[in-house]
Amino acid sequence: MCETWERYKTLLMYCPNHGIGEVDQLYIFLGGLKGQTKVMLDVVAGEGIIKHKTLEEAMELIENVAANDFGAQHDKVSNGVEFSGCYFGLGGGT
């Protein structure tokens, strides 16, 4: 999930004048996920469906899941590690 989220954010950054609203960006990202990842996000969302969250709540949830995915893939990481395009400074929270 970490690599997917970072890749998507990078694509949007390379084309800043895309004209796609933030809510639509979120739905495009969610629509491109594999079924298992969608189900996992819905479960983590608490109420069963991530699309029922506000934009801010959904983005925070995705950021947190991506950060946890990064940590799960790498048992021990030192402060400020970059791996596969995912950078997390682990000093002050995620």
C-alpha positions as CSV (number, residue, x, y, z in Angstrom):
1,M,0.0,0.0,0.0
2,C,2.9,2.4,0.8
3,E,4.4,2.2,-2.7
4,T,1.0,2.5,-4.3
5,W,0.0,5.6,-2.3
6,E,3.4,7.3,-2.8
7,R,3.4,6.5,-6.6
8,Y,-0.1,8.0,-6.9
9,K,0.8,11.2,-5.0
10,T,3.9,11.5,-7.2
11,L,1.9,11.2,-10.4
12,L,-0.4,14.0,-9.2
13,M,2.5,16.2,-8.3
14,Y,4.0,15.8,-11.8
15,C,0.9,17.3,-13.3
16,P,-0.2,20.0,-10.9
17,N,-2.7,21.5,-13.4
18,H,-4.7,18.3,-13.8
19,G,-8.0,20.0,-12.7
20,I,-9.1,16.9,-10.7
21,G,-10.7,17.8,-7.4
22,E,-9.4,16.2,-4.2
23,V,-12.5,14.1,-3.6
24,D,-12.3,12.7,-7.2
25,Q,-8.6,12.1,-6.7
26,L,-9.4,10.0,-3.6
27,Y,-12.1,8.0,-5.5
28,I,-9.7,7.4,-8.5
29,F,-7.1,6.1,-6.0
30,L,-9.6,3.9,-4.3
31,G,-11.0,2.6,-7.6
32,G,-7.5,1.5,-8.7
33,L,-6.8,-0.6,-5.6
34,K,-7.0,-4.4,-5.6
35,G,-10.1,-5.9,-3.9
36,Q,-8.2,-7.1,-0.9
37,T,-6.7,-3.7,-0.2
38,K,-10.1,-2.0,-0.6
39,V,-11.6,-4.5,1.9
40,M,-8.7,-3.8,4.3
41,L,-9.3,0.0,4.1
42,D,-13.0,-0.4,4.7
43,V,-12.4,-2.6,7.7
44,V,-9.8,-0.1,9.1
45,A,-12.3,2.7,8.4
46,G,-14.3,1.4,11.4
47,E,-17.8,2.0,9.9
48,G,-17.2,-0.4,7.1
49,I,-16.7,1.9,4.1
50,I,-13.9,4.4,3.7
51,K,-16.0,6.4,1.2
52,H,-18.3,7.4,4.1
53,K,-15.4,9.3,5.8
54,T,-14.8,12.9,5.2
55,L,-12.0,13.7,2.7
56,E,-9.6,14.6,5.6
57,E,-10.5,11.4,7.6
58,A,-10.0,9.2,4.5
59,M,-6.7,10.8,3.6
60,E,-5.4,10.5,7.1
61,L,-6.5,6.8,7.2
62,I,-4.7,6.1,4.0
63,E,-1.5,7.8,5.2
64,N,-1.7,5.8,8.4
65,V,-2.2,2.5,6.6
66,A,0.6,3.3,4.2
67,A,2.9,4.1,7.2
68,N,1.9,0.9,8.9
69,D,2.5,-1.1,5.7
70,F,5.9,0.4,5.5
71,G,6.7,-0.6,9.1
72,A,5.3,-4.1,8.6
73,Q,7.5,-4.7,5.6
74,H,10.6,-3.5,7.5
75,D,10.9,-4.8,11.0
76,K,13.7,-2.5,12.1
77,V,14.1,1.0,10.6
78,S,16.2,3.8,11.8
79,N,15.1,7.4,12.0
80,G,14.4,8.9,8.6
81,V,14.6,5.9,6.3
82,E,13.6,5.9,2.7
83,F,12.7,2.7,1.0
84,S,10.9,2.2,-2.3
85,G,9.9,5.8,-2.4
86,C,8.3,5.8,1.1
87,Y,10.0,8.2,3.5
88,F,9.1,8.2,7.1
89,G,10.9,10.2,9.8
90,L,10.1,8.1,12.8
91,G,11.0,10.6,15.5
92,G,7.8,12.4,16.1
93,G,4.9,10.2,15.1
94,T,3.5,9.3,11.7
